[in-house]
Amino acid sequence: MSLEQFSRLLSASTHTFAHPLPAELLLASEGNLQTFYAPFDHINTSARIVICGITPGLQQTRLALDEARQQLRQGSSIEHAKQTAKETGSFAGTMGNNLVRMLDHVGVHTLLDIESCARLFDTQRHLLHSTSALRYPVFVNGKDYSGSPAMLSRTSLRQQVETHLAEEIRVLGPQCLYVPLGPKVAEVFHHLQARGLLKAEQVLDGLPHPSGANAERISYFLGRKPREKLSSKTNPATLDSAKARVLAKLATLQSKRFFD
């Protein structure tokens, strides 16, 4: 979709952006998968850390489309509309708080030379780029895509990874950290790492997903729940290993004075 088409569609639209999304926004259809356009193109080129989810869900998509429409009707440029749309609702609430606690716990704030990673969401927002492995929202049988089928197993999904996410990595350059949210996103980064787009120490994979549903894993990772009190659903060895890898990577980056 061209910038002109996007601007005309949103400026004139009275659509509530509830499901289904306007047919004009459909980018690709592959079996039971549908990919729609939404204004998540903006790249914060001054970022030093990237938080990457799977793909925008319907709620985030609706917020972004509504924000972009409002900005365009107020006379904002298309690029400004896309920037504010992308920032709307990114990693807010419980998920954002959990993520901050884990990043601070392993010392990411020290590497970034900031008081806390909480500042990435207010006074130091210029250091953060929020994105998704699949830049544009994907739905499976009309419902939010959550990683199945695997992103690298379907043409329309793999194309997003190897085109849009790869583009963001190239634009941001080699002095950037990446925090994939969950193993399915980590798999994508390992794929791009194997293609030479970034180095292993740039990818801080293995942190528990910051969703509230992962409360026990997060609590153990933070050292707030002892091993003997964990339920059978939590594998402490996996979390211990992941934490050790992240700490080793951060130590390597500190020794290399990564951001200097």
BELPENOR-V76280 format. One record per residue. N is the residue number from 1. RES is the residue in one letter. SS is DSSP state (h for helix, s for strand, l for the rest). PSI is psi in degrees with one decimal (* if undefined). NEAR is the number of other ideal C-beta (glycine too) atoms within 8 Angstrom. Layout:
BEGIN
N|RES|SS|PSI|NEAR ; N|RES|SS|PSI|NEAR
END
This chain:
BEGIN
1|M|l|129.0|8 ; 2|S|l|162.3|5 ; 3|L|h|-37.1|6 ; 4|E|h|-43.8|6 ; 5|Q|h|-42.9|9 ; 6|F|h|-46.9|12 ; 7|S|h|-46.2|10 ; 8|R|h|-43.4|8 ; 9|L|h|-49.7|12 ; 10|L|h|-38.0|12 ; 11|S|h|-35.3|9 ; 12|A|h|-16.3|6 ; 13|S|l|141.4|8 ; 14|T|l|10.9|4 ; 15|H|l|141.1|5 ; 16|T|l|-7.3|5 ; 17|F|l|23.1|9 ; 18|A|l|168.0|4 ; 19|H|l|136.7|6 ; 20|P|l|152.5|5 ; 21|L|l|158.5|10 ; 22|P|l|138.2|9 ; 23|A|h|-27.7|6 ; 24|E|h|-20.0|7 ; 25|L|h|-5.2|11 ; 26|L|s|123.8|11 ; 27|L|s|-38.1|8 ; 28|A|s|149.6|8 ; 29|S|s|124.6|7 ; 30|E|s|102.3|8 ; 31|G|l|-125.0|4 ; 32|N|l|10.1|4 ; 33|L|s|136.2|15 ; 34|Q|s|133.5|9 ; 35|T|s|128.2|14 ; 36|F|s|151.7|13 ; 37|Y|l|140.7|9 ; 38|A|l|154.4|12 ; 39|P|l|71.4|13 ; 40|F|l|29.2|13 ; 41|D|l|-22.5|7 ; 42|H|l|135.8|10 ; 43|I|l|123.7|9 ; 44|N|l|96.2|8 ; 45|T|l|-10.3|6 ; 46|S|l|2.2|6 ; 47|A|l|148.0|12 ; 48|R|l|-8.3|9 ; 49|I|s|138.5|14 ; 50|V|s|127.0|14 ; 51|I|s|124.5|12 ; 52|C|s|118.3|14 ; 53|G|s|-165.7|13 ; 54|I|s|-60.4|13 ; 55|T|s|152.0|13 ; 56|P|l|137.6|11 ; 57|G|l|177.2|8 ; 58|L|h|-41.6|10 ; 59|Q|h|-46.1|7 ; 60|Q|h|-37.0|12 ; 61|T|h|-44.7|14 ; 62|R|h|-43.7|11 ; 63|L|h|-43.8|11 ; 64|A|h|-42.8|16 ; 65|L|h|-41.6|13 ; 66|D|h|-42.5|9 ; 67|E|h|-43.9|12 ; 68|A|h|-42.7|14 ; 69|R|h|-44.4|11 ; 70|Q|h|-43.3|8 ; 71|Q|h|-43.0|12 ; 72|L|h|-38.9|13 ; 73|R|h|-22.7|7 ; 74|Q|l|-1.2|6 ; 75|G|l|8.6|4 ; 76|S|l|156.4|9 ; 77|S|l|160.4|5 ; 78|I|h|-41.1|10 ; 79|E|h|-40.4|7 ; 80|H|h|-39.1|9 ; 81|A|h|-41.3|15 ; 82|K|h|-38.0|13 ; 83|Q|h|-50.5|9 ; 84|T|h|-34.0|12 ; 85|A|h|-42.3|17 ; 86|K|h|-33.3|13 ; 87|E|h|-18.5|8 ; 88|T|l|117.7|10 ; 89|G|l|12.1|7 ; 90|S|l|118.3|8 ; 91|F|l|46.8|10 ; 92|A|l|171.6|6 ; 93|G|h|-146.8|5 ; 94|T|h|-41.7|7 ; 95|M|h|-43.2|11 ; 96|G|h|-41.1|11 ; 97|N|h|-43.0|8 ; 98|N|h|-41.1|13 ; 99|L|h|-44.1|15 ; 100|V|h|-45.9|13 ; 101|R|h|-43.4|10 ; 102|M|h|-41.5|14 ; 103|L|h|-41.2|12 ; 104|D|h|-37.3|12 ; 105|H|h|-38.7|9 ; 106|V|h|-5.4|12 ; 107|G|l|20.2|9 ; 108|V|h|-35.8|13 ; 109|H|h|-34.0|12 ; 110|T|h|-43.6|7 ; 111|L|h|-38.1|12 ; 112|L|h|-9.0|13 ; 113|D|l|47.4|5 ; 114|I|l|161.8|10 ; 115|E|l|-42.2|5 ; 116|S|l|154.2|8 ; 117|C|h|-10.1|12 ; 118|A|h|-28.6|9 ; 119|R|h|-18.3|11 ; 120|L|h|-18.3|13 ; 121|F|h|3.9|9 ; 122|D|l|-93.3|7 ; 123|T|l|-22.3|4 ; 124|Q|l|31.6|10 ; 125|R|h|-25.6|9 ; 126|H|h|-17.5|7 ; 127|L|h|-10.8|11 ; 128|L|s|134.8|13 ; 129|H|s|120.1|12 ; 130|S|s|134.0|11 ; 131|T|s|-173.3|13 ; 132|S|s|149.8|10 ; 133|A|s|-37.9|15 ; 134|L|s|104.2|16 ; 135|R|l|-41.4|11 ; 136|Y|l|144.7|14 ; 137|P|l|135.8|15 ; 138|V|s|139.6|14 ; 139|F|s|142.8|13 ; 140|V|s|116.0|10 ; 141|N|l|36.5|5 ; 142|G|l|-1.6|7 ; 143|K|s|157.0|6 ; 144|D|s|133.0|9 ; 145|Y|l|132.3|13 ; 146|S|l|18.8|5 ; 147|G|l|-0.9|8 ; 148|S|l|125.7|6 ; 149|P|l|160.3|6 ; 150|A|l|143.3|9 ; 151|M|h|-32.1|15 ; 152|L|h|1.3|9 ; 153|S|h|-11.8|7 ; 154|R|l|138.0|11 ; 155|T|h|-47.6|6 ; 156|S|h|-30.9|12 ; 157|L|h|-46.0|16 ; 158|R|h|-36.5|11 ; 159|Q|h|-39.5|8 ; 160|Q|h|-43.9|16 ; 161|V|h|-50.1|16 ; 162|E|h|-10.0|8 ; 163|T|h|-64.1|8 ; 164|H|h|-49.4|10 ; 165|L|h|-41.0|16 ; 166|A|h|-38.6|12 ; 167|E|h|-43.9|8 ; 168|E|h|-41.5|13 ; 169|I|h|-42.2|12 ; 170|R|h|-43.0|8 ; 171|V|h|-39.8|8 ; 172|L|h|-21.9|11 ; 173|G|l|179.4|6 ; 174|P|l|-13.2|6 ; 175|Q|l|64.4|6 ; 176|C|l|140.1|13 ; 177|L|s|149.3|11 ; 178|Y|s|129.8|13 ; 179|V|s|95.7|13 ; 180|P|s|132.6|13 ; 181|L|l|95.8|12 ; 182|G|l|159.8|10 ; 183|P|h|-28.6|6 ; 184|K|h|-34.5|11 ; 185|V|h|-36.9|13 ; 186|A|h|-38.9|12 ; 187|E|h|-40.1|11 ; 188|V|h|-42.7|14 ; 189|F|h|-35.1|14 ; 190|H|h|-36.5|10 ; 191|H|h|-45.5|10 ; 192|L|h|-31.3|14 ; 193|Q|h|-42.0|12 ; 194|A|h|-24.0|6 ; 195|R|l|2.9|7 ; 196|G|l|15.0|4 ; 197|L|l|-21.9|8 ; 198|L|l|166.7|10 ; 199|K|l|157.4|6 ; 200|A|h|-40.0|6 ; 201|E|h|-12.4|7 ; 202|Q|h|-17.1|9 ; 203|V|s|108.0|13 ; 204|L|l|70.5|13 ; 205|D|l|157.6|13 ; 206|G|l|-11.8|10 ; 207|L|l|142.2|15 ; 208|P|l|145.8|9 ; 209|H|l|134.9|7 ; 210|P|l|5.8|14 ; 211|S|l|146.2|7 ; 212|G|h|-24.4|7 ; 213|A|h|-15.0|4 ; 214|N|h|24.9|11 ; 215|A|h|-42.6|7 ; 216|E|h|-43.7|11 ; 217|R|h|-41.8|10 ; 218|I|h|-44.0|13 ; 219|S|h|-41.2|9 ; 220|Y|h|-43.2|14 ; 221|F|h|-38.1|12 ; 222|L|l|-3.4|9 ; 223|G|l|19.1|5 ; 224|R|l|-13.6|5 ; 225|K|l|124.6|7 ; 226|P|l|154.1|5 ; 227|R|h|-41.8|6 ; 228|E|h|-13.9|4 ; 229|K|h|5.2|5 ; 230|L|l|147.2|11 ; 231|S|l|169.9|5 ; 232|S|l|-13.2|4 ; 233|K|l|-14.1|4 ; 234|T|l|126.9|10 ; 235|N|l|100.8|5 ; 236|P|h|-32.5|9 ; 237|A|h|-41.1|6 ; 238|T|h|-43.7|7 ; 239|L|h|-40.2|14 ; 240|D|h|-43.2|8 ; 241|S|h|-43.7|9 ; 242|A|h|-43.2|11 ; 243|K|h|-42.4|11 ; 244|A|h|-39.9|8 ; 245|R|h|-44.3|10 ; 246|V|h|-45.3|13 ; 247|L|h|-37.8|10 ; 248|A|h|-40.9|8 ; 249|K|h|-44.1|12 ; 250|L|h|-37.0|13 ; 251|A|h|-40.8|8 ; 252|T|h|-44.4|9 ; 253|L|h|-38.2|11 ; 254|Q|h|-43.5|10 ; 255|S|h|-29.7|6 ; 256|K|l|-2.6|6 ; 257|R|l|59.9|6 ; 258|F|l|-40.6|8 ; 259|F|l|4.8|8 ; 260|D|l|*|3
END
